Amino acid sequence: RRPSLLHVLGAALVVERAGVVHYAAVDGDADRLVLFFARGDGALELLDGDKMLALMARFVAERLAALSMPLTLGVVQTAYANGASTAYLREALGPAADVCCAATGVKHLHHRALHYDVGIYFEANGHGTLRQSIVRSHRSLVL
């Protein structure tokens, strides 16, 4: 049976792959995500919004490059983002994405993400999303 995000209290999902247990937790209205897993030494590794953004941005950039379509990718952070994550995103994504900054708050991040065919944003606290403009991309993308 597939794990369900809404199972029991609707707050957590646990998935085991390759012997590693991964956990996902959301807040009450499911607009904040926290991912974590146990490292080999037993310590918990927290993937905050900056780390989730980096993973998602690399994944999406690779998929968009394979499409050979002129689609724009925007990766939006706030001034509260870890400076090292911003440097990493710029280096790892290069010209494939516009890594930019918006005022603090999801409403500002979302507004800035609307300027791209595919926009990804996360605050360090886990609030965030990936959005895609079907109108601008002229067809639905399967990422």
Residue pairs with C-beta under 8 A, 6 or more apart in sequence:
3 13
3 14
3 15
4 13
5 13
5 24
5 26
5 30
7 13
10 26
10 30
11 25
11 26
11 27
11 28
12 23
12 24
12 25
12 26
13 23
13 24
13 25
14 21
14 22
14 23
14 24
15 21
15 22
15 24
16 22
20 37
20 38
21 37
21 38
22 35
22 36
22 37
23 35
23 36
23 37
24 33
24 34
24 35
25 33
25 34
25 36
26 32
26 33
26 34
27 126
31 106
31 127
32 125
32 126
32 127
33 52
33 126
33 128
34 46
34 47
34 48
34 126
35 46
35 47
35 52
36 44
36 45
36 46
36 47
37 44
37 45
37 47
38 44
38 45
39 45
47 55
48 124
48 125
48 126
49 81
49 122
49 123
49 124
49 125
49 126
49 127
49 128
50 77
50 81
50 82
50 85
50 122
50 124
51 85
52 122
52 126
52 128
53 75
53 77
53 85
53 89
53 120
53 121
53 122
53 128
54 85
54 88
54 89
54 92
56 120
56 122
56 130
57 73
57 75
57 89
57 92
57 93
57 97
57 120
58 92
58 93
59 143
60 73
60 118
60 120
60 130
60 143
61 73
61 93
61 96
61 97
63 141
63 143
64 71
64 73
64 96
64 118
64 141
65 96
67 141
69 137
71 117
71 118
71 136
71 137
71 141
72 98
72 115
72 116
72 117
72 118
73 93
73 96
73 97
73 98
73 116
73 117
73 118
73 119
73 120
74 97
74 98
74 100
74 112
74 113
74 115
74 116
74 118
74 119
74 120
75 89
75 93
75 97
75 98
75 99
75 100
75 119
75 120
75 121
76 100
76 101
76 102
76 109
76 112
76 113
76 119
76 120
76 121
77 85
77 86
77 89
77 99
77 100
77 101
77 102
77 109
77 121
77 122
78 101
78 102
78 103
78 104
78 105
78 108
78 109
78 123
78 124
79 101
79 103
79 104
80 104
80 123
80 124
81 101
81 123
81 124
82 124
86 99
86 101
89 97
89 99
90 99
93 99
98 116
100 112
102 108
102 109
102 111
102 112
102 121
104 123
106 121
106 123
106 127
106 128
109 121
109 123
109 128
110 119
110 121
110 129
110 131
112 119
112 121
113 119
113 120
113 121
113 129
113 131
114 131
114 133
116 133
117 132
117 133
117 136
117 137
118 130
118 131
118 132
118 133
118 137
118 141
119 130
119 131
119 132
120 128
120 129
120 130
120 131
121 128
121 129
122 128
122 129
132 141
134 140
